[in-house]
Amino acid sequence: MTISTTKKKVPAVISWILIAILGLTLTSIFVVYAGQDYEPDAVVQNSVNFSLFIIENDKKPLASYVVLYYPGTKRAAIFEIPSNIGLILRRINRVDRIDTVYDPYDVRAYQTEVESLLGIKINNTITIEIKNLGKIVDLIEGVTVLIPDRVEDSNHVLLFPSGQMKLDGDKARLYLMYTPTNEQDTLSVRNRRFFVRFLERLAEQNDYLQHSSIKKKLFSFVETSLGENMFSKLLDEYSRINFSRLNIQTVNGTVRENSGQLLLFPSYNGGLIRDVVEKTVSELMTMNLSSALRIKVQVLNGTTANGLARRTAELLREFGYDVTNIGNAERTDYQNTLIIDYSGDEDILQSFANSIRCKNIERRAGERFNSPNTDYNFDFILIIGTDFDGRYVTSS
């Protein structure tokens, strides 16, 4: 009986010992993992990275941009998010400006609205308060911008001369915030110009910014969902971008009054900007993003509808095409919208055709059309027919 009893007790003792060892092992693993940075990579090699940059002033977005970057091709694009965009905001269930839901201590609600607007999933956010932006500009030894016309304040005091000017931190803050009466550029255009040059300057200074002490200092000037190392890795990836080919666009639409304020309502209830983003993502991964900017298009109205060529030109410019001429076709009874292709580039042609869902194509590669009414050469001529509803060709 004694032997039999001992045999029954041995497995129980062993079990308790194993449980204790397992507990100590799990505790050790937890301690090791808790002390390390195991967040996801800032950039995944086989997908487009979407980073939301917010320049903040007085706890509100002064400017917001989504940077699209594909590491496979080292290409990037930027979409500006105007603060006065009018949307049905999910959090408050009413139509208001997109920055109404902005919380400087938790940007997730604002991020969600931007994601819904563009039809994307943002990977990370980087918020820079305007004073800290000035500190970063000083850290990277200034940002050079082109100022088209000299700028004076209301007392005719010169703020900025015309031409190329290197801005230090204080000047950069002033550049982003001043509202003089004689300025030709809009605030949005000016801020877009600065943001691109700011990113480019970060790229130029990348080796310097990768030093441990400088990396830590730079990181102290931002609020981000990334850790220090991942933020540094993202900037390191951005240093590979060819900024001369960078494409920056904004959300366009119709400005209307709503509850006493002017709001920008995106075209086609946001459908157009989502299509533009989708097309941009595809081009980032498959072709030269700047190709659309070099494609010259003539738009001709082949119907009796007034202003159709002008409205279609605005649509194509949203997609980045260079619409160099609009007018009327030789007749007004076109039933089917027609693309005449002089480019000879099948990939670009299909991208152009798909943007308006047009399958009626006439190829004349090698002829290189010259319009008798303009000095421009065209890659495509788009003749609009009655099957074009202002956004898409509806005939099969």
VENGI-V692369 format. One record per helix or strand of 2 or more residues. SS is the DSSP state (2 for helix, 1 for strand). FROM is the first residue (numbers start at 0). TO is the last residue. If there is no record, write none. Layout:
SS:FROM:TO ; SS:FROM:TO
//
This chain:
2:1:33 ; 1:47:56 ; 1:59:69 ; 1:74:79 ; 1:84:88 ; 1:93:96 ; 2:97:100 ; 2:107:117 ; 1:123:128 ; 2:129:138 ; 1:142:146 ; 1:150:151 ; 1:157:159 ; 1:162:166 ; 2:168:176 ; 2:186:203 ; 2:205:208 ; 2:211:218 ; 1:222:223 ; 2:227:237 ; 2:242:244 ; 1:246:249 ; 1:252:257 ; 1:260:265 ; 2:266:285 ; 2:290:293 ; 1:295:300 ; 2:307:317 ; 1:321:327 ; 1:337:340 ; 2:345:355 ; 1:360:362 ; 1:379:383
//
